[in-house]
Amino acid sequence: MTRSDNDSWDLASSVGATATMVAVGRALASRDPRPLIDDPFAAPLARAVGIEFFTRVLDGDIDTQIPGASPARTQAMIDGMAVRTRFFDDYFTEATAAGIRQVVILAAGLDARAYRLAWPAGTVVYEIDQPEVIAFKSETLAGIGAVPTATRRTVAIDLREDWPAALAAAGFDPAAPTAWLAEGLLIYLPPEAQDRLFDEIAALSAPASAVATEYVPGIMDFDREQARAASTQLRERGLDIDMGALVFAGARSHVMDYLTGQGWAVTGVPRAELFTRHDRVLPAPEEDDVLGEIVYVSATR
Ligand SMILES: C[S@@+](CC[C@H](N)C(=O)[O-])C[C@H]1O[C@@H](n2cnc3c(N)ncnc32)[C@H](O)[C@@H]1O
């Protein structure tokens, strides 16, 4: 399915299915003998979506081995989700230690941080995503008796619409410092929407706010055909996600420069450094790696 201006999805289709995919990654990473993260909600949420391929992966019925890839590379994909999740978990721990009590998770997907992190009393967590995604997560977690560990407020809207107005209507306080997160989002936004997103975040950020995201420096060279070939391999194994059609490639702002230009003090940590920090092995990139390097970014202002 190719993207269009007003496309929408649930967690089993289009961009929504990528949220389920990363939840599966968190579930597998949580089972690691040396876990960096503990997300007890990832597996029940991903199972509830009901994509057979992912359910079978979680059941251990399908080898998580990527066809043609070494076991080390497959493990590195799971470790990649572990270090990414841990980076943003640590970001929120630091933000709340610095006194921030207002959090906005953009494109929250099946992110269960509002239920699994130890938020200080008084913290409000806003989650923004498409209406079907938000409703599914709220209902599924309520159904298994999960209780948020902060005040959780949901904002069911497309980020291409007037989400700042919807956030304000949900109670967001622009005078309070905020910790923002845009995880696993930017490659699904057209380049100009990425800039607009950071402009809107900056406009809503009181002094002492923070923002975190990740970006793919090589997205300019993203090879749609290569991504299609990878998707074909997955389709043969029962998973129908065409990453080549979901991602917006081509020239876009360099995230760290863009944030710096807005007055943020920016830090970027390459994925390889996170692997070293957490004593994980990152195999050398292979020819068919679709995205290549990823840089994890946090900033304060
Ligand atoms: C790869 S998932 C990441 C989800 C979550 N941040 C995580 O890391 O687990 C991408 C998410 O972006 C959301 N998303 C992408 N474009 C969006 C848009 N225009 N409006 C609202 N949500 C969007 C999708 O619904 C999906 O939940």
PDBQT file of the ligand as one rigid body, heavy atoms in Angstrom, charges set to zero:
ROOT
HETATM    1  C1  LIG A 401       7.289   2.382  14.120  1.00  0.00    +0.000 C 
HETATM    2  S1  LIG A 401       5.827   2.868  14.956  1.00  0.00    +0.000 S 
HETATM    3  C2  LIG A 401       6.554   3.523  16.430  1.00  0.00    +0.000 C 
HETATM    4  C3  LIG A 401       5.584   3.502  17.597  1.00  0.00    +0.000 C 
HETATM    5  C4  LIG A 401       6.214   3.878  18.929  1.00  0.00    +0.000 C 
HETATM    6  N1  LIG A 401       6.724   5.227  18.931  1.00  0.00    +0.000 N 
HETATM    7  C5  LIG A 401       7.294   2.895  19.272  1.00  0.00    +0.000 C 
HETATM    8  O1  LIG A 401       8.474   3.219  19.105  1.00  0.00    +0.000 OA
HETATM    9  O2  LIG A 401       6.950   1.794  19.688  1.00  0.00    +0.000 OA
HETATM   10  C6  LIG A 401       5.278   4.271  14.074  1.00  0.00    +0.000 C 
HETATM   11  C7  LIG A 401       4.091   4.942  14.729  1.00  0.00    +0.000 C 
HETATM   12  O3  LIG A 401       3.932   6.217  14.141  1.00  0.00    +0.000 OA
HETATM   13  C8  LIG A 401       2.556   6.486  14.057  1.00  0.00    +0.000 C 
HETATM   14  N2  LIG A 401       2.410   7.507  13.037  1.00  0.00    +0.000 N 
HETATM   15  C9  LIG A 401       3.103   7.608  11.882  1.00  0.00    +0.000 A 
HETATM   16  N3  LIG A 401       2.658   8.660  11.169  1.00  0.00    +0.000 NA
HETATM   17  C10 LIG A 401       1.672   9.229  11.910  1.00  0.00    +0.000 A 
HETATM   18  C11 LIG A 401       0.825  10.326  11.714  1.00  0.00    +0.000 A 
HETATM   19  N4  LIG A 401       0.888  11.052  10.598  1.00  0.00    +0.000 N 
HETATM   20  N5  LIG A 401      -0.082  10.633  12.668  1.00  0.00    +0.000 NA
HETATM   21  C12 LIG A 401      -0.160   9.892  13.799  1.00  0.00    +0.000 A 
HETATM   22  N6  LIG A 401       0.617   8.832  14.041  1.00  0.00    +0.000 NA
HETATM   23  C13 LIG A 401       1.517   8.503  13.113  1.00  0.00    +0.000 A 
HETATM   24  C14 LIG A 401       1.952   5.149  13.684  1.00  0.00    +0.000 C 
HETATM   25  O4  LIG A 401       0.561   5.072  13.918  1.00  0.00    +0.000 OA
HETATM   26  C15 LIG A 401       2.766   4.210  14.557  1.00  0.00    +0.000 C 
HETATM   27  O5  LIG A 401       2.157   4.009  15.799  1.00  0.00    +0.000 OA
ENDROOT
TORSDOF 0
